Amino acid sequence: MPTKTLDDLFIDGVKDIYYAERKIIAALKKMVRGAKAEDLKAAFDKHLQETEGQVERLVQVFEILGKPARGKTCPAIDGILEEGQEILEEFKDSPALDAGLLAAAQAVEHYEIARYGTLKSWALQLGHKDVTQLLDQTLSEETKTDQALTQLAETKVNREGKARAA
């Protein structure tokens, strides 16, 4: 069996996040429909649009690397998204639904931030400057989305979930 290299690991990671982003698009559509607060719906919708752009960026990454744009099943994102689906179902009529959806979205963001940070580092190490820039653009978007969700949670959504339940 040939020795696997950092380049092999990098390509594997790009396939993983490509799969994840495509799954996230479907999940975000459900979250937009399921959220109650208009500003949370808007935040999810904004990130849905960004995620579609991120998928296009990953296609560019595959093109630069001379590889077909193909995903690899990612059990980690499947599990995180399954938890979000459970929240949608179990808290459907609960005042805490939006807080749960926001928390599920942040779990996704944290996974993406970790994955894109690693991929950016590996791309830089491997000398893929064009790819590094594309990954950095996405990492920046993911970080800003996480910050926006945190602010929304702290200033509105968590309080509303608690207040309505009281």
FENSUL-V394077 format. One record per run of one state. SS is the DSSP state (H for helix, E for strand, C for the rest). FROM is the first residue (numbers start at 1). LEN is the number of residues. If there is no record, write none. Layout:
ss=SS from=FROM len=LEN
ss=SS from=FROM len=LEN
This chain:
ss=C from=1 len=5
ss=H from=6 len=29
ss=C from=35 len=3
ss=H from=38 len=28
ss=C from=66 len=9
ss=H from=75 len=16
ss=C from=91 len=6
ss=H from=97 len=29
ss=C from=126 len=3
ss=H from=129 len=37
ss=C from=166 len=1
